[in-house]
């Protein structure tokens, strides 16, 4: 059951803060590519929340 939920997370849009946390909102990036991707996702979230 939990594995099914985790498998579906990449296909779900960030509609709530709980989904963002499950997708790794607080993840510490290890390289520049991951940091840029996280920054881009954060900027999209801020645009949607306004």
Helices and strands as residue ranges (DSSP letters): H 2-8, G 9-11, H 17-22, H 32-49
